[in-house]
Amino acid sequence: MHVAIAGNIGAGKTTLTNLLAKHYRWESQLEDVVDNPYLDDFYNQMERWSFNLQVYFLNSRFRQVAQIRESGKDIIQDRTIYEDAHIFAPNLHAMGLMTNRDFENYKSLFDLMESFVQGPDLLIYLRSSISNLVSQIHKRGRDYENSISIDYLSRLNERYEAWIHGYNKGNLLIIDVDNLDFVANPEDLGSIINRIDAEINGLF
């Protein structure tokens, strides 16, 4: 069983990944934020480091997916390989922060990798308003995220919605997180678990 959680920056992916891993006794695969050697540089100089950062993420997530399939374990993954290719890299390119040459190179690399990977058995998309994302980002207080603009988050949100609208890699569960607090409110977490149970039962 491979479950993945998708969503914009600050939507609550890592938190929900950890909570669900504990509940279902799944192994969690988290995004490599702490050891990522490009993040600080990227947020300080996006145009210079965008390609490097996106290739780093692509490599990291391709490796994750390969390990997930080989392991035979039940695994929940924080963010997917598709988000980088369909949301973050095209957004950087559209904003003029990644050159045409680098973007074409990146897309070619992703297309090759995608031919070797399967989509998750279940994708959980955390839908959030911009105001909620901003609130969550400020709450967790990561220094390198201080410079993220509302315009940047809005562009990402639009791309997320377009991607989800056409998503066809497997089962999809959309959760609107604006009015949920699955950390402080056990009922909110319970309602999410009930919806996931229904999806999982439908898989078998």
MDAnalysis code that builds the backbone (N, CA, C; Angstrom):
import MDAnalysis as mda
import numpy as np

u = mda.Universe.empty(612, n_residues=204, atom_resindex=np.repeat(np.arange(204), 3), trajectory=True)
u.add_TopologyAttr("name", ["N", "CA", "C"] * 204)
u.add_TopologyAttr("resid", np.arange(1, 205))
u.add_TopologyAttr("resname", ["MET", "HIS", "VAL", "ALA", "ILE", "ALA", "GLY", "ASN", "ILE", "GLY", "ALA", "GLY", "LYS", "THR", "THR", "LEU", "THR", "ASN", "LEU", "LEU", "ALA", "LYS", "HIS", "TYR", "ARG", "TRP", "GLU", "SER", "GLN", "LEU", "GLU", "ASP", "VAL", "VAL", "ASP", "ASN", "PRO", "TYR", "LEU", "ASP", "ASP", "PHE", "TYR", "ASN", "GLN", "MET", "GLU", "ARG", "TRP", "SER", "PHE", "ASN", "LEU", "GLN", "VAL", "TYR", "PHE", "LEU", "ASN", "SER", "ARG", "PHE", "ARG", "GLN", "VAL", "ALA", "GLN", "ILE", "ARG", "GLU", "SER", "GLY", "LYS", "ASP", "ILE", "ILE", "GLN", "ASP", "ARG", "THR", "ILE", "TYR", "GLU", "ASP", "ALA", "HIS", "ILE", "PHE", "ALA", "PRO", "ASN", "LEU", "HIS", "ALA", "MET", "GLY", "LEU", "MET", "THR", "ASN", "ARG", "ASP", "PHE", "GLU", "ASN", "TYR", "LYS", "SER", "LEU", "PHE", "ASP", "LEU", "MET", "GLU", "SER", "PHE", "VAL", "GLN", "GLY", "PRO", "ASP", "LEU", "LEU", "ILE", "TYR", "LEU", "ARG", "SER", "SER", "ILE", "SER", "ASN", "LEU", "VAL", "SER", "GLN", "ILE", "HIS", "LYS", "ARG", "GLY", "ARG", "ASP", "TYR", "GLU", "ASN", "SER", "ILE", "SER", "ILE", "ASP", "TYR", "LEU", "SER", "ARG", "LEU", "ASN", "GLU", "ARG", "TYR", "GLU", "ALA", "TRP", "ILE", "HIS", "GLY", "TYR", "ASN", "LYS", "GLY", "ASN", "LEU", "LEU", "ILE", "ILE", "ASP", "VAL", "ASP", "ASN", "LEU", "ASP", "PHE", "VAL", "ALA", "ASN", "PRO", "GLU", "ASP", "LEU", "GLY", "SER", "ILE", "ILE", "ASN", "ARG", "ILE", "ASP", "ALA", "GLU", "ILE", "ASN", "GLY", "LEU", "PHE"])
u.atoms.positions = np.array([
    [0.846, -1.198, 0.000],
    [0.000, 0.000, 0.000],
    [0.878, 1.244, 0.000],
    [0.688, 2.083, -0.990],
    [1.427, 3.345, -1.091],
    [0.402, 4.479, -1.078],
    [0.413, 5.247, 0.015],
    [-0.454, 6.418, 0.152],
    [0.438, 7.657, 0.105],
    [0.014, 8.694, -0.585],
    [0.795, 9.926, -0.648],
    [-0.097, 11.120, -0.313],
    [0.510, 12.124, 0.317],
    [-0.222, 13.347, 0.663],
    [0.352, 14.512, -0.139],
    [-0.531, 15.217, -0.840],
    [-0.135, 16.348, -1.674],
    [-0.783, 17.616, -1.143],
    [-0.149, 18.744, -1.429],
    [-0.730, 20.020, -1.023],
    [0.317, 21.118, -1.010],
    [-0.160, 22.336, -1.023],
    [0.698, 23.515, -1.071],
    [1.542, 23.645, 0.204],
    [2.489, 24.560, 0.169],
    [3.348, 24.843, 1.327],
    [2.467, 25.296, 2.491],
    [2.573, 24.622, 3.631],
    [1.796, 25.015, 4.807],
    [0.435, 24.371, 4.922],
    [0.098, 23.429, 4.021],
    [-1.235, 22.804, 4.055],
    [-1.377, 21.766, 5.170],
    [-0.249, 21.295, 5.702],
    [-0.305, 20.322, 6.802],
    [0.087, 18.908, 6.405],
    [0.800, 18.778, 5.285],
    [1.164, 17.452, 4.761],
    [1.986, 16.629, 5.744],
    [3.059, 17.217, 6.257],
    [3.965, 16.465, 7.137],
    [3.262, 16.069, 8.423],
    [2.495, 16.989, 8.988],
    [1.771, 16.711, 10.235],
    [0.792, 15.562, 10.044],
    [0.009, 15.621, 8.957],
    [-0.974, 14.556, 8.712],
    [-0.270, 13.242, 8.370],
    [0.817, 13.312, 7.632],
    [1.595, 12.102, 7.325],
    [1.993, 11.382, 8.610],
    [2.523, 12.145, 9.560],
    [2.967, 11.546, 10.839],
    [1.802, 10.977, 11.639],
    [0.685, 11.690, 11.668],
    [-0.486, 11.219, 12.418],
    [-1.060, 9.939, 11.818],
    [-1.133, 9.885, 10.489],
    [-1.682, 8.700, 9.817],
    [-0.720, 7.512, 9.905],
    [0.575, 7.795, 9.841],
    [1.571, 6.725, 9.981],
    [1.431, 6.062, 11.347],
    [1.214, 6.887, 12.357],
    [1.048, 6.360, 13.724],
    [-0.248, 5.560, 13.835],
    [-1.335, 6.080, 13.280],
    [-2.640, 5.421, 13.392],
    [-2.662, 4.074, 12.666],
    [-2.163, 4.057, 11.434],
    [-2.252, 2.844, 10.608],
    [-1.022, 1.936, 10.748],
    [-0.034, 2.415, 11.511],
    [1.260, 1.722, 11.621],
    [1.926, 1.578, 10.249],
    [1.834, 2.653, 9.480],
    [2.511, 2.723, 8.195],
    [3.889, 3.336, 8.411],
    [4.790, 3.059, 7.499],
    [6.096, 3.723, 7.533],
    [5.959, 5.060, 6.803],
    [6.550, 6.107, 7.356],
    [6.430, 7.424, 6.712],
    [7.692, 7.767, 5.929],
    [7.477, 8.384, 4.780],
    [8.565, 8.907, 3.955],
    [8.368, 10.412, 3.899],
    [9.222, 11.159, 4.598],
    [9.057, 12.603, 4.704],
    [9.921, 13.342, 3.689],
    [9.513, 14.574, 3.409],
    [10.277, 15.408, 2.489],
    [11.597, 15.795, 3.140],
    [12.660, 15.775, 2.339],
    [13.997, 16.060, 2.857],
    [14.216, 17.571, 2.911],
    [13.750, 18.181, 4.002],
    [13.879, 19.636, 4.150],
    [15.149, 19.984, 4.907],
    [15.423, 19.266, 5.987],
    [16.556, 19.588, 6.866],
    [17.892, 19.427, 6.139],
    [18.042, 18.326, 5.393],
    [19.322, 18.035, 4.739],
    [19.413, 18.560, 3.309],
    [18.408, 19.309, 2.869],
    [18.412, 19.817, 1.502],
    [19.452, 20.947, 1.379],
    [20.502, 20.741, 0.574],
    [21.585, 21.729, 0.516],
    [21.266, 22.976, -0.311],
    [20.093, 22.996, -0.953],
    [19.764, 24.104, -1.855],
    [18.691, 25.059, -1.333],
    [17.929, 24.643, -0.327],
    [16.745, 25.425, 0.062],
    [17.070, 26.864, 0.459],
    [18.023, 27.049, 1.358],
    [18.377, 28.409, 1.807],
    [18.805, 29.269, 0.623],
    [19.687, 28.712, -0.204],
    [20.170, 29.457, -1.371],
    [19.015, 29.801, -2.311],
    [18.120, 28.834, -2.509],
    [16.991, 29.043, -3.419],
    [16.113, 30.200, -2.960],
    [15.748, 30.218, -1.675],
    [14.851, 31.277, -1.210],
    [15.525, 32.645, -1.188],
    [16.859, 32.664, -1.164],
    [17.589, 33.937, -1.203],
    [17.856, 34.407, -2.631],
    [17.958, 33.451, -3.579],
    [18.285, 33.781, -4.966],
    [17.622, 32.751, -5.884],
    [16.319, 32.879, -6.060],
    [15.535, 31.856, -6.740],
    [16.007, 31.590, -8.172],
    [16.309, 32.636, -8.897],
    [16.667, 32.479, -10.311],
    [17.937, 31.638, -10.465],
    [18.899, 31.855, -9.576],
    [20.178, 31.137, -9.667],
    [20.045, 29.664, -9.296],
    [19.177, 29.350, -8.319],
    [19.185, 28.006, -7.734],
    [17.940, 27.172, -8.051],
    [17.015, 27.705, -8.844],
    [15.754, 26.986, -9.077],
    [15.971, 25.623, -9.740],
    [16.807, 25.566, -10.769],
    [17.029, 24.306, -11.478],
    [17.694, 23.276, -10.561],
    [18.718, 23.727, -9.832],
    [19.420, 22.829, -8.906],
    [18.472, 22.247, -7.871],
    [17.632, 23.113, -7.314],
    [16.690, 22.670, -6.284],
    [15.700, 21.658, -6.852],
    [15.155, 21.935, -8.020],
    [14.148, 21.051, -8.603],
    [14.743, 19.694, -8.985],
    [15.964, 19.686, -9.466],
    [16.622, 18.415, -9.786],
    [16.905, 17.631, -8.509],
    [17.284, 18.340, -7.444],
    [17.511, 17.674, -6.154],
    [16.224, 16.990, -5.677],
    [15.104, 17.711, -5.725],
    [13.816, 17.139, -5.304],
    [13.412, 15.963, -6.197],
    [13.614, 16.120, -7.498],
    [13.245, 15.068, -8.446],
    [14.029, 13.790, -8.148],
    [15.313, 13.933, -7.949],
    [16.174, 12.797, -7.619],
    [15.737, 12.146, -6.309],
    [15.482, 12.978, -5.303],
    [15.093, 12.486, -3.978],
    [13.785, 11.712, -4.044],
    [12.804, 12.245, -4.771],
    [11.494, 11.587, -4.800],
    [11.461, 10.366, -5.719],
    [12.252, 10.389, -6.774],
    [12.363, 9.202, -7.630],
    [12.957, 8.042, -6.815],
    [13.964, 8.368, -6.025],
    [14.592, 7.373, -5.153],
    [13.571, 6.834, -4.149],
    [12.768, 7.738, -3.576],
    [11.729, 7.343, -2.611],
    [10.736, 6.361, -3.237],
    [10.232, 6.702, -4.424],
    [9.223, 5.860, -5.074],
    [9.805, 4.482, -5.391],
    [11.042, 4.452, -5.854],
    [11.690, 3.175, -6.153],
    [11.802, 2.322, -4.884],
    [12.173, 2.962, -3.783],
    [12.313, 2.240, -2.508],
    [10.961, 1.757, -1.990],
    [9.925, 2.573, -2.185],
    [8.584, 2.202, -1.727],
    [8.121, 0.927, -2.422],
    [8.286, 0.881, -3.737],
    [7.834, -0.283, -4.504],
    [8.662, -1.530, -4.178],
    [9.955, -1.336, -3.952],
    [10.832, -2.470, -3.652],
    [10.581, -3.026, -2.253],
    [10.213, -2.161, -1.322],
    [10.115, -2.564, 0.085],
    [8.956, -3.523, 0.356],
    [7.858, -3.363, -0.408],
    [6.681, -4.182, -0.155],
    [5.954, -3.804, 1.127],
    [6.360, -2.681, 1.743],
    [5.738, -2.244, 3.000],
    [4.573, -1.298, 2.710],
    [3.771, -1.048, 3.758],
    [2.732, -0.019, 3.681],
    [3.390, 1.310, 4.029],
    [3.404, 2.225, 3.083],
    [4.150, 3.478, 3.260],
    [3.282, 4.676, 2.924],
    [3.416, 5.729, 3.736],
    [2.750, 6.997, 3.445],
    [3.829, 8.027, 3.155],
    [3.649, 8.743, 2.055],
    [4.673, 9.648, 1.534],
    [4.200, 11.097, 1.618],
    [5.089, 11.951, 2.119],
    [4.834, 13.387, 2.216],
    [5.280, 14.031, 0.900],
    [4.334, 14.410, 0.070],
    [4.502, 15.014, -1.251],
    [4.957, 13.984, -2.285],
    [4.554, 14.223, -3.534],
    [4.780, 13.266, -4.618],
    [5.761, 13.809, -5.658],
    [6.232, 12.920, -6.501],
    [7.128, 13.324, -7.597],
    [6.389, 14.203, -8.611],
    [5.060, 14.059, -8.668],
    [4.268, 14.794, -9.659],
    [4.167, 16.285, -9.339],
    [4.191, 16.610, -8.048],
    [4.025, 18.016, -7.663],
    [5.182, 18.886, -8.141],
    [6.389, 18.346, -8.058],
    [7.544, 19.091, -8.546],
    [7.403, 19.386, -10.036],
    [7.008, 18.354, -10.792],
    [6.978, 18.465, -12.258],
    [5.781, 19.239, -12.784],
    [4.640, 19.149, -12.100],
    [3.423, 19.784, -12.607],
    [3.119, 21.126, -11.938],
    [3.773, 21.401, -10.815],
    [3.444, 22.622, -10.073],
    [4.663, 23.517, -9.856],
    [5.669, 23.015, -9.153],
    [6.772, 23.885, -8.731],
    [7.691, 24.288, -9.885],
    [8.152, 23.334, -10.676],
    [9.048, 23.679, -11.792],
    [8.349, 24.547, -12.846],
    [7.121, 24.191, -13.305],
    [6.453, 25.058, -14.286],
    [6.175, 26.460, -13.745],
    [5.907, 26.553, -12.449],
    [5.656, 27.859, -11.842],
    [6.919, 28.722, -11.870],
    [8.052, 28.111, -11.527],
    [9.324, 28.846, -11.563],
    [9.636, 29.300, -12.994],
    [9.360, 28.435, -13.950],
    [9.592, 28.765, -15.354],
    [8.689, 29.923, -15.791],
    [7.410, 29.841, -15.415],
    [6.440, 30.887, -15.801],
    [6.784, 32.233, -15.168],
    [7.386, 32.208, -13.986],
    [7.760, 33.447, -13.291],
    [9.095, 34.005, -13.786],
    [9.708, 33.313, -14.743],
    [11.002, 33.764, -15.253],
    [12.159, 33.422, -14.339],
    [11.934, 32.475, -13.417],
    [12.968, 32.104, -12.452],
    [13.697, 30.820, -12.844],
    [13.278, 30.217, -13.971],
    [14.005, 29.078, -14.542],
    [14.045, 29.281, -16.048],
    [15.208, 29.157, -16.637],
    [15.352, 29.419, -18.072],
    [14.635, 28.355, -18.898],
    [14.343, 28.689, -20.147],
    [13.723, 27.719, -21.060],
    [14.585, 26.466, -21.185],
    [15.887, 26.667, -21.306],
    [16.817, 25.552, -21.480],
    [16.770, 24.615, -20.269],
    [16.829, 25.191, -19.078],
    [16.791, 24.374, -17.856],
    [15.444, 23.672, -17.706],
    [14.368, 24.376, -18.033],
    [13.029, 23.784, -17.879],
    [12.845, 22.606, -18.839],
    [13.296, 22.753, -20.074],
    [13.190, 21.660, -21.045],
    [14.016, 20.461, -20.590],
    [15.182, 20.721, -20.061],
    [16.053, 19.672, -19.533],
    [15.367, 18.960, -18.364],
    [14.788, 19.758, -17.489],
    [14.084, 19.212, -16.326],
    [12.904, 18.337, -16.762],
    [12.080, 18.845, -17.686],
    [10.907, 18.093, -18.160],
    [11.306, 16.770, -18.799],
    [12.397, 16.800, -19.572],
    [12.885, 15.590, -20.221],
    [13.304, 14.545, -19.177],
    [13.953, 15.013, -18.127],
    [14.382, 14.124, -17.044],
    [13.178, 13.537, -16.321],
    [12.180, 14.376, -16.027],
    [10.974, 13.893, -15.357],
    [10.228, 12.867, -16.218],
    [10.066, 13.154, -17.506],
    [9.349, 12.233, -18.399],
    [9.996, 10.853, -18.391],
    [11.341, 10.832, -18.385],
    [12.053, 9.556, -18.340],
    [11.781, 8.840, -17.020],
    [11.884, 9.569, -15.915],
    [11.651, 8.980, -14.588],
    [10.219, 8.483, -14.448],
    [9.279, 9.266, -14.958],
    [7.868, 8.911, -14.802],
    [7.549, 7.579, -15.477],
    [8.276, 7.258, -16.538],
    [8.022, 6.000, -17.247],
    [8.414, 4.784, -16.403],
    [9.156, 5.029, -15.314],
    [9.595, 3.925, -14.452],
    [8.808, 3.848, -13.137],
    [7.917, 4.787, -12.880],
    [7.228, 4.806, -11.585],
    [5.714, 4.642, -11.749],
    [5.095, 4.122, -10.696],
    [3.639, 4.027, -10.633],
    [3.120, 5.102, -9.679],
    [1.888, 5.542, -9.926],
    [1.269, 6.477, -8.997],
    [0.934, 5.776, -7.693],
    [0.701, 6.537, -6.619],
    [0.315, 5.925, -5.345],
    [-1.048, 5.243, -5.454],
    [-1.292, 4.266, -4.583],
    [-2.602, 3.602, -4.557],
    [-3.692, 4.600, -4.178],
    [-3.328, 5.539, -3.297],
    [-4.267, 6.588, -2.879],
    [-3.515, 7.897, -2.729],
    [-4.006, 8.940, -3.384],
    [-3.463, 10.289, -3.215],
    [-4.451, 11.098, -2.383],
    [-3.964, 11.699, -1.315],
    [-4.774, 12.583, -0.471],
    [-4.323, 14.016, -0.741],
    [-5.225, 14.832, -1.264],
    [-4.902, 16.225, -1.572],
    [-5.491, 17.131, -0.495],
    [-4.624, 17.916, 0.147],
    [-5.069, 18.860, 1.179],
    [-5.312, 20.216, 0.523],
    [-6.577, 20.555, 0.373],
    [-6.963, 21.826, -0.260],
    [-7.025, 22.916, 0.814],
    [-6.408, 24.062, 0.532],
    [-6.358, 25.133, 1.532],
    [-6.459, 26.502, 0.870],
    [-7.043, 27.449, 1.603],
    [-7.058, 28.841, 1.149],
    [-5.680, 29.458, 1.411],
    [-5.409, 30.567, 0.738],
    [-4.121, 31.252, 0.925],
    [-3.972, 31.757, 2.365],
    [-5.048, 32.292, 2.927],
    [-4.958, 32.835, 4.294],
    [-4.593, 31.745, 5.301],
    [-5.135, 30.559, 5.098],
    [-4.807, 29.444, 5.985],
    [-3.346, 29.018, 5.818],
    [-2.873, 28.981, 4.573],
    [-1.467, 28.626, 4.318],
    [-0.519, 29.616, 4.992],
    [-0.810, 30.910, 4.824],
    [0.037, 31.957, 5.419],
    [0.080, 31.808, 6.934],
    [-1.089, 31.567, 7.525],
    [-1.175, 31.381, 8.978],
    [-0.315, 30.204, 9.447],
    [-0.395, 29.084, 8.719],
    [0.361, 27.884, 9.098],
    [1.871, 28.081, 8.909],
    [2.240, 28.767, 7.829],
    [3.664, 29.021, 7.567],
    [4.261, 29.894, 8.665],
    [3.526, 30.931, 9.067],
    [4.012, 31.802, 10.151],
    [4.101, 31.045, 11.468],
    [3.146, 30.173, 11.678],
    [3.084, 29.417, 12.937],
    [4.309, 28.522, 13.118],
    [4.772, 27.905, 12.021],
    [5.901, 26.970, 12.176],
    [7.256, 27.685, 12.142],
    [7.285, 28.926, 11.635],
    [8.457, 29.783, 11.801],
    [9.766, 29.314, 11.198],
    [9.735, 28.727, 10.006],
    [10.993, 28.367, 9.344],
    [11.587, 29.621, 8.694],
    [12.845, 29.921, 9.009],
    [13.477, 31.151, 8.534],
    [13.407, 31.296, 7.015],
    [13.726, 30.206, 6.307],
    [13.814, 30.308, 4.843],
    [12.449, 30.513, 4.194],
    [11.357, 30.309, 4.955],
    [10.024, 30.508, 4.386],
    [9.484, 31.924, 4.604],
    [10.243, 32.745, 5.333],
    [9.774, 34.104, 5.634],
    [9.577, 34.953, 4.380],
    [10.345, 34.638, 3.343],
    [10.299, 35.471, 2.137],
    [9.245, 35.004, 1.126],
    [8.503, 33.944, 1.446],
    [7.489, 33.444, 0.511],
    [6.350, 34.460, 0.403],
    [6.056, 34.878, -0.819],
    [5.025, 35.899, -1.009],
    [3.647, 35.267, -1.207],
    [2.623, 36.071, -0.969],
    [1.242, 35.624, -1.197],
    [1.029, 35.333, -2.687],
    [1.662, 36.131, -3.542],
    [1.562, 35.909, -4.985],
    [2.115, 34.533, -5.359],
    [3.249, 34.165, -4.785],
    [3.877, 32.859, -5.050],
    [2.948, 31.728, -4.611],
    [2.394, 31.835, -3.405],
    [1.471, 30.811, -2.895],
    [0.213, 30.717, -3.762],
    [-0.274, 31.866, -4.220],
    [-1.480, 31.886, -5.066],
    [-1.239, 31.183, -6.390],
    [-0.088, 31.440, -6.979],
    [0.264, 30.785, -8.245],
    [0.332, 29.268, -8.056],
    [0.948, 28.854, -6.941],
    [1.049, 27.419, -6.647],
    [-0.335, 26.814, -6.455],
    [-1.197, 27.508, -5.733],
    [-2.557, 27.004, -5.479],
    [-3.317, 26.786, -6.792],
    [-3.189, 27.742, -7.698],
    [-3.863, 27.612, -9.004],
    [-3.362, 26.378, -9.746],
    [-2.069, 26.146, -9.707],
    [-1.488, 24.984, -10.398],
    [-1.894, 23.676, -9.709],
    [-1.976, 23.702, -8.386],
    [-2.437, 22.511, -7.664],
    [-3.855, 22.138, -8.090],
    [-4.725, 23.130, -8.138],
    [-6.122, 22.872, -8.494],
    [-6.233, 22.331, -9.922],
    [-5.449, 22.893, -10.843],
    [-5.472, 22.425, -12.224],
    [-4.960, 20.989, -12.319],
    [-3.893, 20.697, -11.578],
    [-3.314, 19.343, -11.588],
    [-4.300, 18.319, -11.018],
    [-4.903, 18.670, -9.888],
    [-5.845, 17.744, -9.238],
    [-7.065, 17.509, -10.127],
    [-7.494, 18.541, -10.819],
    [-8.661, 18.431, -11.699],
    [-8.437, 17.360, -12.770],
    [-7.188, 17.224, -13.231],
    [-6.903, 16.251, -14.282],
    [-6.160, 15.018, -13.791],
    [-6.086, 14.841, -12.473],
    [-5.292, 13.732, -11.914],
    [-5.881, 12.378, -12.301],
    [-5.030, 11.489, -12.820],
    [-5.525, 10.191, -13.292],
    [-4.570, 9.035, -12.964],
    [-3.752, 9.213, -11.920],
    [-2.754, 8.187, -11.587],
    [-3.274, 7.134, -10.617],
    [-4.485, 7.333, -10.114],
    [-5.023, 6.386, -9.131],
    [-6.131, 7.031, -8.322],
    [-6.484, 6.400, -7.199],
    [-7.555, 6.918, -6.348],
    [-7.166, 8.254, -5.725],
    [-8.160, 9.126, -5.609],
    [-7.923, 10.487, -5.116],
    [-8.935, 10.828, -4.032],
    [-8.429, 11.378, -2.927],
    [-9.280, 11.870, -1.844],
    [-8.915, 13.330, -1.591],
    [-9.894, 14.222, -1.720],
    [-9.655, 15.656, -1.503],
    [-10.196, 16.052, -0.127],
    [-9.333, 16.665, 0.669],
    [-9.731, 17.104, 2.013],
    [-9.535, 18.614, 2.117],
    [-10.622, 19.327, 2.397],
    [-10.547, 20.777, 2.593],
    [-10.114, 21.029, 4.034],
    [-8.918, 21.583, 4.207],
    [-8.344, 21.689, 5.557],
    [-8.610, 23.025, 6.251],
    [-9.261, 23.951, 5.571],
    [-9.465, 25.285, 6.160],
    [-10.181, 25.240, 7.510],
    [-11.183, 24.399, 7.611],
    [-11.976, 24.357, 8.847],
    [-11.701, 23.105, 9.673],
    [-10.537, 22.489, 9.444],
    [-10.156, 21.309, 10.215],
    [-8.920, 21.614, 11.054],
    [-8.877, 21.051, 12.241],
    [-7.663, 21.104, 13.056],
    [-7.383, 19.686, 13.523],
    [-6.706, 18.908, 12.659],
    [-6.519, 17.488, 12.978],
    [-5.440, 17.249, 14.026],
    [-4.772, 18.317, 14.462],
    [-3.800, 18.186, 15.554],
    [-4.502, 18.326, 16.902],
    [-5.269, 19.399, 17.050],
    [-5.887, 19.693, 18.353],
    [-7.243, 19.030, 18.532],
    [-7.898, 18.665, 17.432],
    [-9.257, 18.131, 17.514],
    [-9.308, 16.679, 17.030],
    [-9.392, 15.723, 17.953],
    [-9.432, 14.304, 17.581],
    [-10.600, 13.961, 16.648],
    [-11.720, 14.688, 16.772],
    [-12.870, 14.429, 15.893],
    [-12.530, 14.738, 14.433],
    [-11.766, 15.815, 14.221],
    [-11.366, 16.169, 12.852],
    [-10.462, 15.089, 12.263],
    [-9.515, 14.618, 13.071],
    [-8.639, 13.546, 12.598],
    [-9.457, 12.278, 12.332],
    [-10.403, 11.996, 13.216],
    [-11.270, 10.821, 13.064],
    [-12.067, 10.862, 11.777],
    [-12.556, 12.038, 11.416],
    [-13.356, 12.159, 10.181],
    [-12.483, 11.896, 8.954],
    [-11.225, 12.339, 9.008],
    [-10.295, 12.087, 7.898],
    [-10.002, 10.588, 7.802],
    [-9.763, 9.962, 8.959],
    [-9.470, 8.522, 8.992],
    [-10.652, 7.717, 8.443],
    [-11.864, 8.125, 8.782],
    [-13.055, 7.436, 8.263],
    [-13.119, 7.508, 6.738],
    [-12.788, 8.657, 6.201],
    [-12.812, 8.824, 4.744],
    [-11.712, 7.997, 4.078],
    [-10.549, 7.939, 4.728],
    [-9.444, 7.131, 4.190],
    [-9.810, 5.646, 4.258],
    [-10.409, 5.228, 5.360],
    [-10.842, 3.814, 5.497],
    [-11.766, 3.425, 4.344],
    [-12.694, 4.317, 4.016],
    [-13.649, 4.030, 2.939],
    [-12.919, 3.890, 1.604],
    [-11.914, 4.744, 1.384],
    [-11.130, 4.668, 0.137],
    [-10.315, 3.377, 0.084],
    [-9.665, 3.047, 1.203],
    [-8.821, 1.838, 1.255],
    [-9.651, 0.594, 1.064],
    [-10.819, 0.548, 1.702],
    [-11.700, -0.620, 1.565],
    [-12.161, -0.783, 0.119],
    [-12.278, 0.348, -0.587],
    [-12.672, 0.281, -1.987],
    [-11.561, -0.211, -2.899],
    [-10.311, -0.184, -2.384],
    [-9.178, -0.624, -3.198],
    [-9.078, -2.143, -3.263],
    [-9.677, -2.812, -2.265],
    [-9.486, -4.278, -2.173],
    [-10.821, -5.027, -2.285],
])
